[in-house]
Amino acid sequence: MAESQWVMHLQTLPESDRDAAMRDNSSLHLAEGDPKLMAALLHDTPSIGDQTHYWTEVAQQLARKDPAAALEWAQSVEVPEARRAAMNEALRAWAAKDAPAALLAAQAFSDDAQRRAGVSSIINEWAGQDPDAVLRWAATATGGERELALLRGSLSKAASDPAAGAGVVSQLISDAQAAGGVLPDHLSAAAREVAEDWFQQDMTAASQWVARLPEGPARENTVGAIVGPWMRLDPMAASEWVRQLPAGGGRDHGAMLLANGIAGTDPEGAFAWATSIGDAAKRENAMRTAVRSWRSSDKEAARAAVRIAPVSESVRDSLFRQIGEKE
C-alpha cells in the first residue's frame, strides 16, 4: 500500500486504533507521499506525540519545498515534545538551504530555550557545510551565539587546520575563566576534539598545546585524548611527557591512564605510576589495578611496595587482602 493510501486508511480509524496502527508500522515513511495529508493526520492523533519521528519526517518533507512554511507548521504543533522535534528538523533543513535566513527565524523565537536550541542546530549544520562562512558570521555575533559559531566553525576546520582550531578554543577557555565560574562542558569537549585531530597530524605540536592549557577539565580531557594513542605508538615518550606535566588533574589523569595501560605487562611500573597520582581516589584505584596483576607474578614484591605506599592504613590493609594475604 502506498504511503498516501496508508494515511487515508488511518484517517478512517478511531484514534485509539490509529495510534496502535502507527506504532506497529513506525518504520513506514508516511510523510513521503503527501506531507500535508500526514500533517493533518498527526494533528488528529496527539496521542502519538511521543513518536517524534513522524513530526520530524513531515517537517523534513515540507521543508524541501518551503522551509519557512515547514517551520510555521512545526510551531503550530500542540504536543510540546513533537513541536520541539519538528521545529529543530525544519530549522536544520532550512539551514541546509539558507543558513542566514534560518538563523534570523530562530533568533525571533520568544522562547529562550527553543531559540538557543534552534540557533545551535543551525550553526552545527552550517559549520559542516561552510565553516568559513560561520566564522565570518561569528565576527558579527555576540555572547553565546558568537562563542558557539567560533567553536563549531573552528572545529569543522580542525581536521585541515588544527592549529587554528586550537587557537580559538584556547581563547574561548581563557575568556570563560576570566569571566569566572565553571568551564562549560562544551569547551572541554571541544578541546578534546581538537587534540585528537591535531595529534594524528603532529604529535609534538598537539602535546605542547595540551601542556599549555590551564589546569582544569579542558587539560584533563585533552590529556586523556592523546595519552592512550601515544602509549600504543611510543610508551616511553608518552610516559616522559606525562612525567613533566605540572601537578594537578591533568597529570593525575595521564598517570592513571599510564598505570592502567601497563598494569598487565609491567605491574611494578604501573604501581609506581599509581603512587605518583595526587588524587586519592584515582591513586587507590590505579594501585588496585596494578596489584591485581602483580600478585600473580611476584607477590612478595607487591607486598613490599604496598608496605611503603603513601596510603592510609585502611587502604593498605585492603591492598594486602587483594594480594591474597594479610600483612
N, C-alpha and C positions, 0 to 999 in steps of 0.2 A: 504494500500500500504506500503511495506517495506521501510525502510529508504533509502537504496541504490537505489531502484526504484524511490523514490521521487526525489533523487538527479539527477538521469539520466533524469527524466522528466523535471526537472527545467533547465537542460542544453540545452534543445531544445527550450526554450522560449527566446524571446528578453529580453535584460537586464531590461527594464522598467517593463515588465510583471513578470520577475523573482524576481525583487525587491519586487513588490507588493505581489506576492505569498509567499515569505519568511516572509514578515512582517505579513501576515494574518495567517501564520502557525508557528509563532515564538516559540510555545510551543513544537514543534517536535524536537526530538534529532536526527538531520540528520547526525551527525558525527558517530553515533554508528555503522552503517552498514559498512562504508568504509571511515575512516577519510581522507585518501589521496584523494579520489574522491571528498569529501566535500571541502578539501583544494583547489583543482583545481577550484571548482565552486566559492568559495569565491574570488579567485584571479580574476575571470572574472566578479565579481559583486562588485566592490569597492563602489558603491552607498549604499550598505547595511552596510557600515563600522561603523555606529553608533550603530548597533545591535551587541555589542561586545560579547554577549554570544555565538554567532556562532563560533567566533575565539577561545574563551576560551575552548569551547567544543572540537574543533579539537585538540588544544594543549593538553588537558587532555587525549584524546584518543590516540594520538601519543605517549605521554609520558609513557603510560602503557608498551609499548614495548621498546622504546628507548628515554629516556628523553633528551639526547644530541641532537638527531635528531629533537625532538619536539621544542627545543629552537632554533635550526638553522632555522627551518621553520618559527617560530614566528618572528625571526629577519628579515626575508625576506618580511614580510607583508608590503605593501606600505602605507596603511591608518594608520596614527600615533596613533589614539585612539585605533584602533583594534590591532595594533602592541604592544602597551604597555600592553593591557589586555592579549594578547596571551603570551607574554614573562613572565608576572607575573605568569600566570597559569602554564606554562611549568616549571618555577623555583620552584613553590610550589609543583608540582607533583614530580619533581626531588628531592626536599628536603625530601619528604616522603620516598624516597628510599635510597638516599645517600646525606645527607646534606653537608658534607665537599666538595664533588665534585661539588655540585650545587653552593656553596659559591665561589669556585675558578672560576667557569664560570661567575658568576655575577660580581666578582671583576675585571674581564678582560674587562668589558664593557667600551667603550670610553666615552659614555655619562654619565656625573656625576649624573644627576637626575635619570636616569634609573638604574645606579649602586646602588645608595642609596635605591631606591625602591625595587630593586631585593634582595639586602642583607637583608633589613628589612623583606621582605616577607619570606625569607628562615629562618632567625633566629626565627621569630614568629612560623613558622611551626615546626622547630626543637625543640624549647623550650617546645612545647606541647607534644612532644614525649619523649625527654630525656634532662631535664633541667640540669642535672649534666654534660652531655657532652658539652652543650652550655657554662656552666660556666668554664669548663676546656679550651675550645677554647678561651673564653674571656681573659684568662690569657696570651695568645699569641698574642692578637689583640691590636690595638692602636686606639686612637681618638674616633670618633663617633661610630665605629663598636664595640669597646670594651665596651663603655657605653651601647649601645643597647643590646649587648649579656648579660652583667651583669644584666641589668634591666629585660629583658624578662626571663632569666633563674631564677632569684630570684623571680619574680612574679609567675612563674609557680610552684615554691616550696612554695609560701607563705601560701597556704592552709594547708600544713603539717608542715611548719616551718616558721611562720610569723616573728619571731624574727630575723632570718637570713635575710629574705627579707627586713625587716625594716632597718637592719644594712647597707645593700648595698645601699638602697635608701637614707639613711641619708648621707652616704659617697659621693654619686653622687651629692646630693644637696650641700654639703659642697664644693666639687670640683668646681661646677658651680658658686657658689658665690665667691669663691676665684679668679676665672677667670674673674669676673666682668660681667656686662650685666644683662639682664633679665633672670630669671629662665625659662628654656624651659617648655612648656605646658605638654610635656610627662612626665616630672619628677613630676609635681604637680598631674597629673592623676595617676601616679604610687604610689605616697604616699597615695592617697585616697584609691586605690585598696588594699594596704597593711593594712591600718587602718580598712577597712571594714572586711577583713578576720580575722584580729587579734582580733577585738572587739568581734566577735562571739565566740571566744575561751577563751579570757582573757580580760575582760573589764578594769581591773586595769592596766595591762601591756600596753595595747593599748593606754589608755588615758594618761598614763605617757609619752609614746613615743611621742604622738601628742603634749603634752605640752612642750616637749624639742625641738621640731622643731623650726628653726629660724623663726622670723616674716617674713611673705610674703605669696605668693599664695599657697605654699605647706601646711603651717599650716592652712590657711583658708579653703582649700579643705578638709583636714582631720578632722578639727573641724566639718564641715558640714556632714562628713561621719558618725560620731559617735553620735552627739547630738540628731538627730532625733530618732534613735532606743533607745538611752539611756533614752530619755524622756518617751517613752512608757513603759520601764521597771522600771525606778526609777527616776521620775521627780525631786525629791529633791536632789538626788546625782548628777544628770546632772546639775542642777542649781548651786549647790555648786562648781562643777568643773569649770563651765564657769566663775563663780564669781572670782575665784582665778587666772584666766589666766591674763597675763600682757596685758596692753592696746595695742591695735593695731587691724589690720584687722581680725585676728583670733578670738579675743574676741568679736569684733563687730558682726561678722557673727554668732557666737554662741548665743549672746544675742538676735539678731534679730530672730533666729530660735525659741528660747525660748518664746520670746514675741508673735510671731505669733502663736506658738503652743498652748499657754494657753489663747489667747485672748477671745475665745468663752466661757470658763468656769471661768476665773479669769481676767477680763479686767483691774482691778486695778493693779494686779501684772504685767500684760503684759505692762501696761503703765509705770510702774516703771522700768521694764527692758528696755523698749524703750528709756527712758531718759538717761540710762547709756551708750548708744551707742555713740561712738566718731564721727563716720562718719555722717555728717549732713543729707545726702540723706537717708541713711539707718535708721537713728533715726526718721526722719519725717515720712517715710513710715510705720515704726512699730507703731508709735503713731497713725497714721490714722487708722490702723487696730484695735488697742485697743479701740479707741474712737467709732468706728462703733458698737462695741459690748456693750460698757459701756453706751452709750446713752439710750439703751433700759432698762437697769436695774437700773441705778442711774445717771440721767442726771446732777443733781446738783454736785455730787461728781466728775463727769467728768469735769464739768466747773471749779471747784476749782483746779483740778490738772492741767488743761491747763493754768490756770491763772498764775501759778508759774513755768511752764515748761521752760527749757533752750532753747528757740527757738526765732527766730526773730518775730517781731510784725506781719509781713505779714503771717507767718506760723501760729501764734497764732490765728489771725483772721480767717484763713482758717479752723482751727480745731474747733473754735467756731461755724462757719457756718455748719460744718459737724455734730456737736451735734444737731443743729436744731434751734439755737437761736443766735442772736448777743449778744456780751458782753455788 
